[in-house]
Amino acid sequence: MNTMIDVDSARNHIVEHIARLPVERIPLSEACGRVIAQMVLSPRNFPHADLSAMDGYAVRTDSQAGGLVLQGESAAGHPFQETLQVGHCVRIFTGAALPSGADAVIMQEDASAETDSVSFTTVAHAGMNVRTQGSHLKQGQIVCDSGHKLGPSDVGVLASFGLTNIEVFAQPRVAILSTGDELCDLGDVLQPGQIHNSNAQMIAASVRTYGGIPTVWPVVRDVFDDVRRALELASKTSDLVVTIGGVSVGDHDHVSKAMTKVGGDRLVFWKIRMKPGKPLAFGVAPSGTAMIGLPGNPLSAFVCFHQFVRPALATFQGATHVPVCVTLPTTNEIKGSVGRREFIPGKIAMSEQGARFEGPNRMDSGNSFQLMGVSALAVLNEDSAGVKGGDPVLVEILS
């Protein structure tokens, strides 16, 4: 397909060709960062009983006149077993269950305790300083649904249910193939005219960050048969093949042709109306393995990963990638390219005036050092010629 297509259409094409991976059961202790494959319902009410939210005294609101007789104590894990009598109170601590008959807690700062009685400087009302049964979660309430990526706090919540194992989607196996005679694998000695294959490490780290299992293959020479052979082998052992470089129209760019050969003419597209990242390939191997060809320039590869590979990784894991976008003023002028959607790497800068997007002074898709510390992308639509410093711009947060 030689006609250029827009970013959203390209992304939709890719996602439509990705199938969810099987479900596997793993220990909850290993589930952080994984996408859950089951709906989780609260097994009971939380809290399980009316609990004190303060250190103080449990009282009956129908009996507060004068000093109250101290009847006993209720602590977390050691509840008071009797019924609170009229004219009495119970010493209680944060998290402890309210005694039967009590309906409020007066905090200890408002209490004055004598030998066998307690007087108060405030009048309690029903429910005061009480975490009522089921106020956090009701039994049967949906806690999280399939497709939710688990974070540390989510693991803590599920652990509070006593869960030891959880069903999650399998992690996609991603083969990363870099092409280019100028590239040198890490650990090898640079020869004249060579550079280290840093892009592969960047993409591998990105794959790992978003739930995939990357395998960096040795650099593939700029020879058509070598590229084709590497694609064939990688597609048989991986869920996704990501290539870097060789997707343009030069004499030594073989990826799109090799993808067409491997996929039996199932090359879906290879030109996108975007900057950076115009040359991008997508194909499907006979095994059903998707193949995404990223440009070789570091900035282009980085941007294209987030726009196309990251949604594919989410789809494999039963989730949907929805970019988090905000509108922020810029710290400097940003020039656009009318006719192509443009992505500008940068950071969110904080000042007394609030958050701002801080981009590079000059864009250079071959300058990998511009990517150091990047946490966001400014997005200019196809009809935008740019924005002036201080003007608002749409910003995609790379969370």
C-alpha positions in Angstrom: 0.0 0.0 0.0 1.8 3.2 -1.2 -0.9 5.7 -0.2 -0.2 7.4 3.0 -2.8 6.9 5.8 -3.4 8.8 9.0 -2.1 7.7 12.4 -5.5 6.6 13.8 -6.2 4.4 10.8 -2.8 2.8 11.1 -3.2 2.1 14.8 -6.7 0.6 14.2 -5.3 -1.7 11.4 -2.7 -3.0 13.8 -5.0 -3.6 16.7 -7.5 -5.4 14.4 -4.9 -8.0 13.6 -3.9 -8.7 17.2 -5.6 -11.5 19.1 -5.7 -11.7 22.9 -3.2 -14.2 24.4 -4.3 -17.1 26.6 -5.0 -16.8 30.3 -2.6 -18.1 33.0 -2.8 -18.4 36.7 0.1 -16.9 38.7 0.8 -16.1 42.4 -0.6 -12.7 43.4 2.9 -11.8 44.6 4.0 -11.8 41.0 1.0 -10.0 39.5 2.1 -6.4 39.7 2.2 -5.0 36.1 0.2 -7.8 34.7 -3.3 -7.4 33.1 -6.0 -9.3 35.1 -8.2 -11.7 33.1 -11.0 -12.1 35.6 -13.7 -10.0 37.2 -13.0 -9.7 41.0 -16.0 -9.2 43.3 -15.7 -8.3 47.0 -16.1 -11.6 48.9 -17.6 -9.8 51.9 -18.4 -6.4 53.4 -15.4 -4.1 54.2 -15.1 -3.2 56.9 -16.5 -6.5 58.2 -18.0 -4.7 61.2 -18.5 -1.1 62.6 -14.9 0.0 63.5 -13.5 2.9 65.4 -11.8 5.6 63.3 -10.2 7.1 66.4 -8.6 6.3 69.7 -11.2 7.2 72.3 -14.3 5.9 73.9 -17.3 4.0 72.4 -20.6 5.3 73.7 -24.3 5.1 73.3 -25.8 8.3 72.0 -29.0 7.6 74.0 -27.0 7.7 77.2 -24.4 10.5 77.6 -25.5 12.5 80.6 -22.9 13.0 83.3 -19.8 10.8 83.8 -20.0 7.3 82.2 -18.8 4.2 83.9 -15.8 2.5 82.1 -17.0 -0.9 81.3 -14.0 -2.4 79.5 -11.7 -2.1 76.4 -11.8 -2.9 72.7 -8.6 -3.1 70.7 -7.9 -4.3 67.1 -7.9 -8.0 67.2 -9.3 -8.1 70.7 -12.9 -7.0 70.6 -15.0 -6.2 73.6 -17.4 -9.2 73.9 -20.2 -7.9 76.0 -23.0 -5.5 75.2 -22.4 -1.8 76.2 -24.8 -1.0 79.0 -26.7 2.3 79.5 -24.6 4.8 81.3 -21.3 3.1 80.4 -18.5 3.5 77.9 -15.7 1.3 76.5 -12.1 2.4 75.9 -11.5 1.8 72.2 -8.6 2.1 69.8 -8.4 2.9 66.1 -9.5 -0.1 64.0 -11.2 -1.9 66.8 -14.8 -3.2 66.5 -17.5 -1.2 68.2 -19.1 -3.1 71.1 -22.7 -4.2 70.7 -25.0 -1.3 71.7 -22.4 1.4 70.9 -23.1 3.8 68.0 -20.4 6.5 68.3 -16.9 7.2 69.4 -15.7 10.2 71.2 -12.0 10.8 70.7 -9.7 10.8 73.7 -8.8 14.5 73.3 -12.4 15.3 74.3 -12.4 12.9 77.3 -11.3 13.2 80.9 -10.9 9.8 82.6 -11.1 9.3 86.4 -10.6 6.0 88.3 -13.8 4.4 87.3 -15.7 7.0 85.1 -15.1 9.2 82.1 -16.5 12.6 81.4 -16.6 14.4 78.0 -16.4 17.9 76.6 -18.5 17.1 73.5 -21.8 15.4 72.7 -21.6 12.5 70.3 -24.0 11.9 67.4 -24.8 8.5 65.9 -22.0 7.4 63.6 -19.4 9.9 64.9 -15.8 8.6 64.3 -17.2 5.2 63.1 -16.3 3.3 59.9 -19.5 1.6 59.3 -19.8 -2.0 58.1 -19.6 -2.2 54.3 -18.8 1.5 53.9 -15.7 0.7 51.9 -17.0 -2.2 49.8 -20.2 -4.2 49.8 -20.2 -7.9 49.4 -20.5 -8.7 45.7 -19.4 -5.3 44.6 -17.1 -5.2 41.5 -13.5 -4.3 42.6 -11.8 -4.7 39.2 -12.7 -6.1 35.8 -10.8 -8.0 33.2 -8.4 -5.8 31.3 -7.2 -3.9 34.3 -3.4 -3.6 34.7 -2.5 -4.3 38.3 -0.4 -1.8 40.2 1.1 -2.1 43.7 -2.0 -0.7 45.4 -4.2 -3.1 43.4 -2.2 -6.1 44.6 -2.6 -4.8 48.2 -6.4 -4.7 47.7 -6.6 -8.2 46.3 -4.4 -9.5 49.1 -6.9 -8.1 51.6 -9.4 -10.6 50.2 -7.0 -13.4 51.0 -6.3 -14.2 47.3 -3.1 -16.0 46.7 -3.4 -16.6 43.0 -4.9 -14.6 40.2 -5.7 -15.1 36.5 -3.9 -12.8 34.1 -3.3 -12.7 30.3 0.0 -14.1 29.1 2.7 -11.7 28.3 3.5 -11.3 24.5 6.8 -12.6 23.3 8.4 -9.9 21.2 11.3 -10.4 18.9 13.3 -7.2 18.1 15.3 -7.3 14.9 17.5 -4.4 13.9 18.8 -4.0 10.4 21.8 -2.1 9.2 25.5 -2.7 8.4 26.4 0.3 10.5 25.1 -1.3 13.7 27.2 -3.1 16.2 25.7 -5.4 18.9 26.5 -4.5 22.5 29.6 -6.2 23.6 31.2 -6.2 20.2 34.0 -3.9 19.2 33.0 -0.9 17.0 34.5 -1.0 13.5 35.0 2.2 11.4 31.7 3.7 10.5 29.7 1.7 13.0 27.5 2.7 16.0 26.1 0.7 18.9 22.7 -0.7 18.4 21.1 1.5 21.1 17.6 1.5 19.5 17.1 -2.2 20.2 17.8 -1.6 23.9 15.4 1.3 24.0 12.6 -0.7 22.3 13.3 -3.8 24.5 13.1 -1.7 27.6 9.8 -0.2 26.3 8.4 -3.6 25.6 9.3 -4.8 29.1 7.8 -1.6 30.6 4.4 -2.3 29.0 4.1 -6.0 29.7 5.9 -7.8 27.0 8.9 -10.2 27.1 11.5 -8.9 24.6 14.3 -10.8 22.9 16.9 -8.7 21.1 18.2 -10.6 18.0 21.6 -10.1 16.6 21.9 -7.3 14.1 20.6 -8.3 10.6 22.8 -7.2 7.6 21.3 -5.0 4.9 20.8 -8.0 2.6 17.2 -9.0 1.5 17.6 -12.7 2.0 19.0 -12.1 5.5 16.1 -9.9 6.5 13.6 -12.3 5.0 15.2 -15.3 6.8 15.3 -13.4 10.1 11.6 -12.5 9.8 10.6 -16.0 9.0 12.5 -17.5 12.0 11.3 -14.8 14.5 7.7 -15.1 13.4 7.7 -18.8 14.3 8.8 -18.2 17.9 7.2 -14.9 18.8 3.8 -13.3 19.2 5.1 -10.0 17.7 8.1 -9.1 15.6 9.3 -5.5 15.8 12.0 -4.5 13.3 14.0 -1.3 13.5 15.4 0.4 10.4 15.2 -0.5 6.7 11.6 0.6 6.1 12.2 3.6 3.8 12.8 3.5 0.1 16.6 3.4 -0.2 18.6 0.8 -2.0 19.5 -0.9 1.3 16.0 -0.8 2.8 14.6 -4.3 2.6 12.1 -4.7 5.5 8.9 -3.8 3.7 9.7 -6.0 0.7 10.8 -8.9 3.1 7.6 -8.5 5.1 5.6 -8.8 1.8 7.5 -11.9 0.9 7.1 -13.6 4.3 3.5 -12.6 4.6 2.4 -13.6 1.2 1.6 -10.1 0.0 -0.1 -9.4 3.4 1.7 -6.1 3.9 -1.0 -3.8 5.3 0.7 -0.4 4.9 4.0 1.3 5.1 3.6 5.1 4.9 1.9 7.2 7.7 0.9 10.8 7.7 3.0 11.6 10.7 6.3 13.2 11.7 8.6 11.7 12.8 7.9 8.2 11.6 6.5 8.5 8.0 8.0 5.1 6.9 6.4 2.4 9.0 5.6 -1.2 7.9 3.0 -3.7 9.2 2.5 -7.2 8.0 1.2 -10.6 9.1 3.2 -13.8 8.8 1.6 -17.1 7.8 1.7 -18.2 11.5 -0.5 -15.2 12.3 2.4 -13.3 14.0 2.2 -9.6 13.5 5.2 -7.7 12.2 5.7 -4.0 12.8 8.6 -2.2 11.1 9.8 0.9 12.9 12.0 3.6 11.4 15.7 3.5 12.3 16.0 7.1 13.5 15.9 7.0 17.4 13.2 9.7 17.8 11.1 8.1 15.0 11.4 4.6 16.5 10.5 6.0 20.0 7.4 7.9 18.8 6.2 5.0 16.6 6.6 2.5 19.4 4.2 4.5 21.6 1.7 5.1 18.8 1.6 1.6 17.3 3.6 -1.1 19.3 2.3 -0.1 22.7 -1.4 -0.4 21.6 -0.6 -3.8 20.2 1.0 -5.0 23.5 -2.1 -3.8 25.3 -4.4 -5.7 23.0 -2.4 -8.9 23.4 -3.0 -8.6 27.1 -6.7 -8.1 26.9 -6.5 -4.4 27.5 -7.1 -1.2 25.5 -4.4 1.5 25.4 -6.1 4.9 25.8 -3.4 7.7 25.8 -3.6 10.1 28.7 -3.8 13.6 27.2 -3.9 17.0 28.7 -3.7 20.5 27.3 -0.7 22.6 28.6 1.0 25.8 27.6 4.4 25.4 25.9 7.6 27.0 27.1 8.8 27.5 23.6 7.6 27.8 20.0 6.8 24.5 18.2 6.6 24.4 14.4 4.2 21.9 12.8 4.0 20.2 9.5 0.7 20.8 7.8 -0.6 17.6 6.3 1.0 15.3 8.9 0.4 14.8 12.6 3.5 15.8 14.5 4.8 14.4 17.8 7.4 16.5 19.8 9.2 14.8 22.7 9.6 16.7 25.9 9.0 17.0 29.6 6.4 18.4 31.9 8.0 21.4 33.6 6.6 22.7 36.9 6.8 26.3 38.0 4.9 28.9 40.1 2.7 29.4 37.0 1.8 25.7 36.9 2.6 22.8 34.5 4.1 23.5 31.1 5.3 21.4 28.2 9.0 21.8 27.6 10.2 20.6 24.2 13.5 20.7 22.4 14.7 24.0 20.8 15.3 22.2 17.5 13.9 18.8 16.4 16.3 16.2 15.0 15.0 12.7 14.5 18.5 11.3 14.5 19.5 12.9 17.8 18.9 10.2 20.5 20.1 12.5 23.2 16.8 14.5 22.8 15.1 11.5 24.3 16.9 11.6 27.7 14.2 12.1 30.4 11.3 12.4 27.9 8.0 11.9 29.7 5.5 13.4 27.2 4.8 14.1 23.6 3.2 17.3 22.3 0.8 16.5 19.5 0.0 18.8 16.6 -2.8 17.7 14.3 -2.4 17.6 10.6 -3.9 21.1 10.0 -1.6 22.8 12.5 1.4 24.9 11.4 2.6 25.1 15.0 2.1 27.0 18.3 3.9 30.0 19.8 5.6 29.9 23.2 3.0 30.2 25.9 0.2 28.9 23.7 -1.7 25.7 24.7 -0.9 22.4 23.0 -2.3 18.8 23.4 0.2 16.7 25.4 0.3 12.9 25.6 1.6 11.7 29.0 3.9 8.7 28.6 2.8 7.0 31.8 
